Amino acid sequence: MLVNRLLRRRPAALAAAATSALALAAGLSISAPADAQQSTATTNSSDIVYHVHPLTHLFTNDATPGAFPSPQECVKQYGLACYTPDEIRTAYDIPDSWTGAGQSIAIIDAYGSPTVQSDLDTFSAAMGIPSTHVNVYCPSGCPDTGTAHKGQPPGWAGETSLDVQWSHAIAPDATINLVVASNNYGNSLNNAVEYAVDHDLGDVMSMSYGADESAISGGGNNLQLQQSEQNFEAAVNAGISLFASSGDGGATDGGSQVSAGYPASSPEVTAVGGTDLFTNKKGAYQSEYTWNDSDPATCPFGCSLGVFGATGGAPSTVFPAPAYQQGVTGKDMRTTSDVSYNAGVYTSVLVYVGFYDDPADNGFYFYGGTSSGSPQWAAIGALLDQQAGHRMGALNPKLYGLAGSDAFHDITVGNDQLPYPDAPGFDAGAGYDLPTGLGSPDVANLVGAVIGGGSTSGGSGHGNNGHGH
């Protein structure tokens, strides 16, 4: 789930960093299918319309770039850090032997991508990890890709690439089941989630999309939201762990009033907020700040490319706080985020996309946003299931039971307030906070604690990753 804009800047355009998203998107030849135009002829006031717009910046058009530069070298060349799977696994203390073997990850997206398999193959080869076959399911029919990229909205295609490649990067031996909704309306995405649950397509599920609660007509009385909650309850009853991104427009999602995003605000879902992650040259964890490019105190590396976004994190106006959360936060209403993960474009991961009509637009991109964290947390859920030997189901009660422990890096710096007139926001601080939740994971410690054995003894082979700042 991301701010309603697409930031794709090619190297020659760095000086024009402030160019509007509309102008950038106008240069793309990929057009949305008719049922994605969201006109009054195809929608009504009760429809939930979900959005994604992955935050990106071109790294290289070379599909075989060889050795990637270190994050520090990327900063020198581009003004952005760049993390590979090895570096992210090192930073978050994921043991090398934990691969998600025997587990399945369900990824829910609208529209999909016509090059999802070939893009994963290219990504995997460049990153030095085996690729895998992506199983694609289209409950309402797949978009027509008879021509190279017909009918593929670039935001959703990019989101699909990000979700597939980085869930695979964290759990490379897990089965990936991509369930593609025919459009981005509530009924269609509900149908995709229901299909994934009914056909047992995931031990865990990632949903990197969202709609502001304030934009959902009728709030908790909305029939599409109620159907979504029934799907989530069925998923949890089947032992499936659910994850969604908290959003990339700060506490207000770019408006003037606080608004949590849905489905992240569902009590059945683990909401993933965003951070900026800093490591040494070998990828070992050093520190994290709340992701907010508009805060001069925390925007990394001189903020040379301007503001990309800020993590979501806000109280729900629909859902009361469940007992697992209220005992930690003391708040009456459910709040997002629950946990956090690297999300800043300035501290981005690398993703390969090959779906653009113009070959010059295809290549490796810096990718950011909390939609980067959701599939990676889902993959961590698959690693947890692998180590436990069974599905863990609803994770929030277990995670909140570990509040303040070494299962998490406590993020204490920053806020999710964007500089709109009088726009509110929330500060990070010791313990739970709305922008970053319980914190980002130390996966070895987290898994050991959840399955009841404390911190794992095997270690990751990555050395000792520090905590704090």
C-alpha positions in Angstrom: 0.0 0.0 0.0 1.6 3.3 -1.1 1.0 7.0 -1.6 -1.2 7.6 -4.6 1.7 8.4 -7.0 4.3 6.6 -9.0 7.8 7.9 -8.8 9.9 6.3 -11.6 13.0 8.5 -12.3 15.6 7.6 -14.9 19.2 8.7 -14.3 19.0 11.5 -16.8 16.1 12.9 -15.0 17.6 13.2 -11.6 17.7 17.0 -11.9 13.9 16.9 -12.4 13.2 15.0 -9.2 10.2 17.2 -8.5 8.4 16.3 -11.8 4.8 15.4 -11.1 3.8 11.7 -10.9 1.2 12.4 -13.6 3.8 13.6 -16.0 6.0 10.6 -15.3 3.2 8.1 -15.7 2.1 9.8 -18.9 5.2 8.6 -20.6 4.4 4.9 -20.0 2.7 2.9 -22.8 1.1 0.5 -20.3 -2.5 1.4 -19.9 -5.1 0.2 -17.4 -7.8 -2.1 -18.6 -11.3 -0.8 -18.9 -12.5 -2.3 -15.6 -9.6 -0.5 -13.8 -10.5 3.0 -14.8 -12.8 3.5 -11.8 -15.3 5.5 -13.6 -18.8 6.2 -12.3 -20.1 3.8 -14.8 -18.3 0.8 -13.2 -18.2 1.8 -9.5 -20.7 2.8 -6.8 -20.3 4.6 -3.5 -20.1 1.3 -1.6 -17.1 -0.1 -3.5 -13.8 -0.3 -1.7 -11.0 0.7 -4.1 -7.6 -0.6 -3.1 -4.4 1.1 -4.3 -0.7 0.4 -4.8 2.0 2.5 -6.3 5.4 1.1 -5.7 8.0 3.7 -5.0 10.8 3.2 -7.4 14.0 4.6 -9.0 16.0 3.0 -11.8 19.2 1.3 -10.9 20.4 -0.2 -14.1 19.0 -1.5 -17.4 21.4 -4.4 -17.4 19.7 -7.7 -16.6 23.0 -9.3 -15.7 24.8 -6.5 -13.8 27.3 -8.9 -12.1 28.3 -8.0 -8.6 26.1 -5.4 -7.0 27.7 -2.5 -5.1 27.5 -2.4 -1.4 24.8 -0.2 0.2 27.5 2.4 0.9 28.8 2.4 -2.7 25.2 2.8 -3.9 24.8 5.9 -1.7 27.9 7.4 -3.3 26.7 6.7 -6.9 23.0 7.3 -6.6 22.2 8.9 -3.3 20.3 5.7 -2.3 21.4 2.6 -0.5 20.7 -0.8 -2.2 20.2 -4.0 -0.4 20.4 -7.5 -1.8 18.8 -10.6 -0.2 22.1 -11.6 1.5 22.3 -8.2 3.1 18.7 -8.1 4.3 18.9 -11.7 5.7 22.1 -10.7 7.5 20.6 -7.5 8.9 17.5 -9.2 10.3 19.4 -12.3 11.6 17.9 -15.0 9.4 19.9 -18.2 9.7 21.3 -19.5 6.4 19.6 -22.9 6.7 16.1 -21.4 7.1 14.7 -21.4 3.6 10.9 -22.0 4.0 11.1 -25.5 2.6 7.7 -27.3 2.7 5.9 -24.0 3.2 3.6 -22.0 0.9 3.2 -18.2 0.5 0.0 -16.8 -0.9 0.4 -13.4 -2.5 -2.7 -11.4 -3.4 -2.5 -8.8 -6.1 -4.7 -7.2 -8.7 -4.0 -7.4 -12.5 -0.7 -9.2 -11.9 2.2 -9.0 -14.4 2.8 -10.7 -17.7 6.5 -11.2 -17.0 6.3 -12.3 -13.3 8.1 -15.6 -14.0 10.8 -14.3 -16.2 11.4 -11.3 -13.9 11.8 -13.7 -11.0 14.2 -15.8 -13.0 16.3 -12.8 -13.9 16.3 -11.5 -10.3 17.3 -14.9 -8.8 20.1 -15.4 -11.3 21.5 -11.9 -10.6 21.2 -12.4 -6.8 22.8 -15.9 -6.9 19.8 -17.8 -5.6 17.8 -20.6 -7.3 14.6 -19.5 -8.9 11.3 -21.2 -8.4 8.1 -21.7 -10.4 5.4 -19.1 -9.6 1.9 -20.7 -9.5 -0.5 -18.1 -10.9 -4.3 -18.4 -10.1 -6.9 -16.0 -11.6 -10.3 -16.8 -9.9 -12.1 -14.3 -12.2 -10.0 -14.8 -15.3 -6.4 -13.5 -16.0 -5.9 -10.2 -17.7 -5.3 -10.4 -21.5 -1.5 -10.4 -22.1 -1.8 -11.4 -25.8 0.4 -8.4 -26.6 3.5 -7.8 -24.5 2.0 -5.8 -21.7 -1.6 -5.3 -22.6 -3.8 -4.2 -19.8 -1.2 -4.1 -17.1 -1.4 -1.0 -14.8 2.3 -0.4 -14.0 1.8 0.1 -10.3 0.2 -3.3 -9.8 2.7 -5.0 -12.1 5.6 -3.5 -10.2 3.9 -4.5 -6.9 3.6 -8.1 -8.2 7.3 -8.1 -9.1 8.3 -6.8 -5.6 6.0 -9.2 -3.7 7.1 -12.3 -5.6 10.8 -11.5 -5.7 11.2 -10.5 -2.1 9.1 -13.2 -0.5 11.3 -15.6 -2.5 14.5 -13.8 -1.4 13.6 -14.4 2.3 12.1 -17.9 1.9 13.8 -19.2 -1.3 12.5 -22.8 -0.9 8.8 -21.9 -0.2 6.2 -22.4 -2.8 4.8 -19.1 -4.2 1.1 -19.0 -5.1 0.2 -15.7 -6.7 -3.6 -15.1 -6.7 -4.6 -12.4 -9.2 -7.7 -10.3 -8.9 -9.3 -9.1 -12.1 -9.4 -5.5 -10.8 -8.7 -3.5 -7.7 -12.2 -3.3 -6.3 -13.3 -4.8 -3.0 -15.4 -7.6 -4.4 -12.6 -8.8 -6.8 -9.9 -8.8 -4.1 -12.2 -10.4 -1.6 -12.8 -13.1 -4.2 -9.1 -13.6 -4.6 -8.5 -13.9 -0.8 -11.5 -16.3 -0.5 -10.1 -18.4 -3.3 -6.7 -18.6 -1.7 -8.2 -19.7 1.6 -10.7 -22.2 0.1 -8.0 -23.8 -2.0 -5.4 -23.8 0.8 -2.8 -21.9 -1.2 -0.8 -20.4 1.6 0.5 -21.2 5.1 0.9 -17.4 5.1 -0.7 -14.6 3.1 0.6 -11.2 2.0 -1.6 -8.3 0.9 0.5 -5.2 -0.1 -2.5 -3.0 -0.9 -4.8 -0.8 1.0 -7.7 1.7 1.2 -8.0 4.5 3.8 -10.7 3.6 6.3 -12.0 7.2 5.9 -12.6 6.4 2.2 -14.7 3.2 2.9 -18.3 4.1 2.6 -20.2 3.0 5.7 -17.1 2.1 7.6 -17.7 -1.1 9.5 -21.1 -1.5 7.9 -19.7 -1.7 4.4 -20.6 -5.1 3.0 -17.3 -5.5 1.2 -15.4 -4.9 4.4 -17.7 -7.4 6.2 -17.0 -10.0 3.6 -13.3 -9.3 3.8 -13.4 -9.9 7.6 -15.3 -13.2 7.1 -12.5 -14.2 4.7 -9.8 -13.3 7.3 -11.6 -15.2 10.0 -11.8 -18.3 7.8 -8.1 -17.9 7.1 -7.1 -17.7 10.7 -9.4 -20.6 11.5 -7.4 -22.5 8.8 -4.1 -21.6 10.6 -3.0 -19.0 8.0 -1.0 -16.0 9.1 -2.0 -12.7 7.4 0.1 -9.7 6.7 -0.6 -6.3 5.1 1.3 -3.0 4.6 0.5 0.0 6.8 0.8 2.6 4.0 3.2 5.1 2.7 1.5 8.5 3.2 2.1 9.0 6.9 -0.6 9.0 9.6 -3.0 10.7 7.3 -2.1 8.9 4.0 -1.5 12.3 2.4 -4.7 14.0 3.7 -5.4 16.3 6.6 -7.0 13.8 9.0 -5.6 10.7 10.6 -6.6 7.5 8.8 -5.6 3.9 9.2 -5.4 1.8 6.1 -7.4 -1.4 5.6 -6.8 -4.4 5.5 -3.8 -3.5 7.8 -6.3 -2.3 10.4 -8.1 -5.7 10.6 -7.5 -7.3 14.0 -6.8 -10.6 12.2 -3.9 -9.0 10.2 -0.3 -8.2 11.1 0.2 -4.6 9.9 3.7 -3.9 8.7 5.1 -0.3 9.1 8.2 1.1 7.6 11.8 2.0 8.7 15.0 3.2 7.2 17.6 0.4 7.8 21.3 1.1 8.2 23.9 -1.7 8.1 27.7 -1.9 7.7 29.3 -3.0 4.5 28.7 -6.7 5.3 25.1 -6.1 6.0 25.3 -6.4 9.8 22.5 -4.4 11.6 23.5 -1.0 12.9 20.3 1.0 13.4 16.9 1.9 12.1 14.8 5.1 12.1 11.1 5.6 11.4 10.7 6.0 7.6 9.7 9.6 7.0 11.5 11.4 4.1 9.8 14.7 5.1 11.6 14.8 8.4 15.0 16.5 7.9 16.3 14.8 11.1 15.8 11.3 9.7 15.7 11.5 5.9 18.9 9.6 4.9 21.9 10.7 2.9 21.0 14.3 2.5 17.6 13.5 1.0 19.0 14.4 -2.4 16.0 13.1 -4.4 13.3 14.7 -2.3 10.4 13.1 -0.4 9.2 9.7 -1.5 6.9 9.1 1.5 6.5 8.1 5.1 5.2 5.0 6.9 1.6 4.7 7.8 0.5 4.1 11.4 -2.8 5.4 12.9 -5.7 4.4 15.1 -8.6 2.7 13.5 -12.1 4.2 13.5 -13.7 0.8 12.7 -12.1 -1.8 14.9 -11.9 -1.7 18.8 -8.5 -2.7 20.1 -8.3 -6.5 20.6 -7.1 -7.7 24.0 -3.7 -8.7 22.7 -3.0 -5.1 21.7 -4.9 -3.1 24.3 -2.8 -4.7 27.0 0.4 -3.3 25.4 -0.9 0.1 24.1 -3.6 0.9 26.6 -5.7 2.3 23.7 -9.4 1.6 23.1 -9.2 1.3 19.3 -7.0 -0.9 17.2 -3.9 0.8 16.0 -1.4 0.2 13.1 1.4 -0.7 12.8 2.0 -4.0 14.6 5.6 -4.5 13.5 7.9 -2.8 11.1 10.5 -3.5 8.4 12.9 -1.7 6.0 10.7 0.4 3.6 12.5 3.7 2.7 13.4 4.2 -0.9 16.7 5.7 0.3 17.4 2.3 1.9 15.8 0.3 -0.8 15.9 -3.3 -2.0 16.5 -4.2 -5.7 13.8 -5.6 -7.9 13.9 -6.6 -11.6 11.0 -5.6 -13.9 10.7 -6.5 -17.5 7.1 -5.6 -18.4 7.5 -2.2 -20.0 6.9 -1.8 -23.7 10.1 0.2 -24.1 13.0 -2.1 -23.4 15.0 0.9 -22.1 12.6 1.1 -19.2 13.2 -2.5 -18.1 15.9 -3.4 -15.6 16.7 -3.4 -11.9 15.0 -0.7 -9.8 15.4 0.6 -6.2 12.1 -0.3 -4.6 10.6 1.0 -1.3 7.4 1.4 0.6 5.7 -0.7 3.3 4.5 -3.0 0.6 8.1 -4.2 0.6 7.8 -5.2 4.2 4.5 -7.2 3.9 5.8 -10.0 1.6 9.0 -10.2 3.6 7.2 -10.5 6.9 5.0 -13.2 5.2 8.2 -15.0 4.3 9.4 -14.7 7.8 6.1 -16.3 8.8 6.9 -19.2 6.5 10.3 -19.6 8.2 8.5 -19.6 11.5 6.1 -22.3 10.4 9.1 -24.3 9.0 10.9 -24.2 12.3 7.8 -24.9 14.3 6.7 -27.8 12.1 3.2 -26.5 11.8 1.2 -23.4 10.9 1.2 -20.7 13.6 -2.0 -19.0 12.5 -2.9 -15.6 14.0 0.5 -14.1 15.0 -0.5 -10.9 16.7 -1.3 -12.4 20.1 2.1 -14.1 20.0 4.0 -11.1 18.8 2.5 -8.7 21.4 3.4 -11.3 24.0 7.0 -10.6 23.1 6.8 -6.8 23.4 10.0 -5.3 24.7 12.0 -8.5 24.1 15.1 -9.2 22.0 12.7 -10.6 19.3 12.5 -7.0 18.0 14.7 -4.0 17.3 12.9 -1.2 19.1 12.7 1.8 16.8 12.7 5.0 18.9 13.6 7.7 16.5 11.3 9.6 14.1 7.6 10.1 13.4 4.9 9.5 10.7 3.8 13.2 10.3 4.0 14.6 6.8 4.3 18.4 6.4 0.7 19.1 5.2 -1.0 22.0 6.9 -2.0 20.9 10.4 -1.6 17.2 9.5 -1.2 15.2 12.6 1.2 12.3 13.2 2.7 10.1 15.8 6.2 9.8 17.3 8.3 6.7 17.6 9.5 5.9 21.1 10.6 3.2 23.5 8.4 0.2 23.3 5.3 0.0 21.1 4.5 3.0 18.9 2.1 3.6 16.0 4.6 4.2 13.2 6.7 1.1 13.8 4.7 -1.1 16.2 6.7 -3.5 18.3 9.7 -2.9 16.1 11.5 -4.8 13.3 12.5 -8.5 13.6 15.6 -10.2 14.9 14.3 -13.3 13.1 16.4 -15.9 14.9 15.4 -14.5 18.3 11.7 -14.0 17.2 11.3 -17.6 16.0 12.9 -19.1 19.0 10.7 -17.1 21.3 7.5 -17.8 19.5 8.0 -21.5 19.4 8.9 -21.5 23.0 12.6 -22.2 23.0 13.9 -18.7 23.6 16.6 -17.3 21.3 17.8 -20.0 18.9 21.2 -21.5 19.5 22.2 -22.3 15.9 22.8 -18.8 14.9 22.8 -17.5 11.3 26.4 -17.5 10.5 26.1 -13.8 10.0 27.7 -12.6 13.2 26.2 -10.6 16.1 23.6 -8.1 15.0 23.2 -5.2 17.3 20.0 -3.6 18.6 18.9 0.0 19.2 20.7 3.0 17.7 
